[in-house]
Amino acid sequence: MTATKLDPVQQLKTLLAGAPIGVVGLGLMGGSLALDLRGLGFVVNGWVHRQATATRAKERGLVDAVDISAVHLQNCGLVVLALPLDQLITPNEALVQAMPPGAVITDMGSVKAPVAAALASRLPRFVPSHPMAGTAAAGVEAGVAGLFQGRPWVISPSGQEDSTAVELVEALALALGAKPVYCDAKAHDQAVALISHLPVLAGAALLQSAATGGHLARQLASSGFADTTRVGGGNPQLGRLIAQSNRVALMAALDLYNQELKLIGQLIEAEQWDQLEQHLSCGQALRPEFL
């Protein structure tokens, strides 16, 4: 008789064997994660830095228990680090020491190689991961249900982890309706430099350029401009952190983008309108591959 395959939520519950899930940081990513997990019937315990955040997280129903210490993490079978990149790349020793022995630890950082280098050797069951989802909002009010549904969830194991740890992180992604994607940490960082980090800087540059158009440019800006600049108008601290932590890959992406802008400028300057239309047609044909 063929064994019945468990659905993703039941699979995660089976792997956890009743243990709670810990979430460190309850901003956009951690708060959204916590909301979804509680909605699926998991016990979620949080650790935050400010009492006001802890109070509001309870009021919003993000967690079952939360404190400004790691007290509620001790019995967790899985802990998710939903922290800013600088706190992952240069982790406080207290954070490392607070992780429960035997628990699987993962993160949600948007850069993987530096995070893996900082944590993998110190946390034996650490599995780097990155859900490809987000909004421009931040803070304890930012968490929303369904943020990860249908989105890629990158898992970048080093190969040193035990298979159960990796299986647990994959089960987490599947339970939330995400699509697990396995890739090397360096390859991840090169890819997100092009499709996530570069748009942040390009959007910010477009906003600065448009600002020279004065009041009329602001008055006429509509949905197309809003769509193009959405990520450029996001959290400046996050933009700085991704640039610092993924500098080499981001510089390469900027070089490619500058080459494209230079080519378009040359075509316009030379009034090569047929070639320009052909170039724009290539972009039009490529866009569905990224959606």
N, C-alpha and C positions, 0 to 999 in steps of 0.2 A: 504494500500500500504506500502511495506517495504521501510524504508528510505535507501537511497544509502549511503554506508559507504565511508567516505572520504579517499583518499590515504594519506599516512603518511606525505608527504610534505604539502598538503593542510590542514591536521589536525593541524599541527604546526602553519601554517599561521593563521588559524581560532582562535586558542587559544591565539596567540599573538595580534590579532586584529590590525595588522599594526605596532606594536611597534618594534623597532630594538632589536637586540640581542647584548649584551655586552660581550666582552672577555677580561679578565684581565690576561695579559701575552701572548706573541705571539711567544713562542718557538715551539718545536716539536708538542706538544699536542694542544696548543691554536692556533698555526698557521695552522695546519692541519684542525682543526675544522672550523676556519674562512674561509679557502679556500673552503671547501665543502659547507658551508652555503651560501656564496656569489654565488657559482655556482648554487645553488638551487633558487636563487632570493631573499634571505633575505638581509636586511640591517644589516651590522655588524660594531659595533663601538668598538674601543680598548683603553686600558689603559696600558701603559708600563712605565718602570722606566727611560729609557735613550732616549734622543732625536735621537741618531743615529739609535736605534731600530725602533722608530716611523717612521723615514724617510724611512728606508729600507722596513718596513712593507707596506707602501703606494706604494713604487716602485714595490713590488712583487704582489700587488693587494690583500693583505690579508684582508684589511678592507676598509670600506667606509670613516671612520674618525677615527683618533687616536691622542692621546695627552699623555703627561707625567703627566697630571692631570686626574681626573675622570670626566671632563666636559662633555664628550660625552656619559657617562653612564646614565645621569639623566632621559632620556625618555625611557630607555630600559625596556622591559617587562620580560626579562630573562637575567641574568648575569652569565657567566661561569667563575669560578676561576681556571685558568690554571697556577697555581703557584707552586713553589717548596714546598715540604712537610713542611719544617720548617716555611714557611710563612703562611701555613694553620693551623698548630697546635698551633703556637704562633702568631696570626695575629696582625698586626699593627692596632692600634685604628683608624688611618686614613682610613684604608681599610674598616673596619666595618661601620664607619660613612658615607663613600662615597656610600654605596649601596643604590640605589633608593628605596624609600618607596613603598611598594606594589609589588615590583618585586620579581619573583622567583629566588633564588640563588642556584646554584649547583657548584660542584667542580669536578676535574679530578684526585684527589690524589690517589696514589696506596695503601694507608692505610686509613681505614674508621673510626674505633672507636675513635682514638684520634682527628681526624678532626671533627667528629660529636660532641664530647664533647666540643671542642673549639668554635664551631660556631652555633650549633643548638639553644642554649639559647639566643644568641645575634642577630640572624637573623631568625625571625619567619617563613619565607617561605623558609628556607634552606633545601635542599634535597641532602644528600650525594650521590655521584655517582662515578663510576670509569670505563671508557672504557678500556677493556683489549686489548690494541694495543700499538705499539711503534716501534722505531728503535733505533740504537745506537747514532743517530745524536742529536744535541742540538742547541739552538739558533734560531734567526729569519730566518736563511736560511734553517732550518730543516723541516718546515711544508710541507706536501705533500698531494695531493688530494687522496681521497679514503682510507685513513688509517683505518677508522672504519668499512668499508664495510664487512659485514659478521662476525664481531667480537662480543663477548659478551660485554654488557654494564651493569655493576652492578649498581643497585639502592637499597640503604639501608635506607629507611625511618624509622624514630623512632616511627611513629604512631601518633605523635603530629601534623604533618603537615596537612594542608587542602588538600583535595583530588585533587583539581585543580592544586596545585603545583606539586604533584607527577605525575599527568597526563601530565603536560607540559614537565617534564624531560623525561618521557617515549616517548613522541611524538618527542622530540629532537633526541633520540637514533634511533627511527624508521626512521625518515626522513633521517638520515645519513647512513641507511642501516645496522645498528647494531642490535643485538639481546638482548633486555632487559632481565636481570636476576635479580629477587628480592631475596635478602638474608639479614640476620642480619649482622650488621657491624662487630661484633666479629667473626662470622663464615667466613665472607669474609677475614678477616685478617689472620685467621688460614689457609685458603685455599691458599691464594696468597703467604704465607710464604713457602709453599711446592712447588708450581708450577711456581712462579715468582721470589721471593726473594732468596730462596735457590740456584737456578741455577746461579744467579749472583755471589754469593760467591764461589760456586763450580767451576764455569768457571774461576774465578780469581785464585783459588788455583791450578787448572790444568795448567794454564799458568805459574805460578810461578814454579811448579814442572818441567814442560817441559823445562823451561829456563836453568835448570841445565844440559841439554843435549848438550849445546853449539851450535856451528854453524851448525853441521850436523843435529841436531833435527829441527832447523829452516828451513834448506834447504829441508828436506824431508816432512815437514808438508803440508798436502793437504786439500781437501774439508771436510773430516770427522772431522779433528781437528778444522777447521774453524767453522763448524756448531756447534760443541760441546762447543766452547769457545766464541761464538759471544757475549752473554750478559755479560760474564766475562770481556770482553774488552771494556765495555761501560763506561758511565759517572761515575767516582769515587765519585763525590759529591752525586749523586743519590743513589749509593750503601751505602754510609755512612748514608744518611737520612733514607732509608728504614730499615737499621739495628737499628738505634736509635729509630725510631717510632714504630717498630714492633718487639722489642727485645724478648719478652717472646715467642711469636709464632715462631719466627725464631730460637731461641735456641732449642725449641722442635723439629723443623724440622731438625736442624743440628744433634741432638741426634739420630734421626731415620736414617739419612743418614750415620752417623758414624757407626751405628750398621750394616747397609748393607755392607759397605766397610770392616768392621771387619769380617763379615761372609764370604765374597768373599775371603779375605786374608786367612782365616782359611782353606777353601776348597782347595785353591792352595797349601798352605803349606803342607797339608795332602795328596796332590796328589789325591784328590777325584774328578776325572775328570767327571764321570757320574753325580754326584751331582751338579757340577759346571754347566754342560751343562743344566741340568734340571732347575737350578736357572736362568740361562740366558734365557731359553725358557719362563719362567714366565714373564720376562721383555718384551720379544718379543711379547707375547700375550697381555700384558697390553697396549703397546704403542698406538694401534689404538683407544683406548678409550679416549686418550688425544688429538687426532688430529681432 
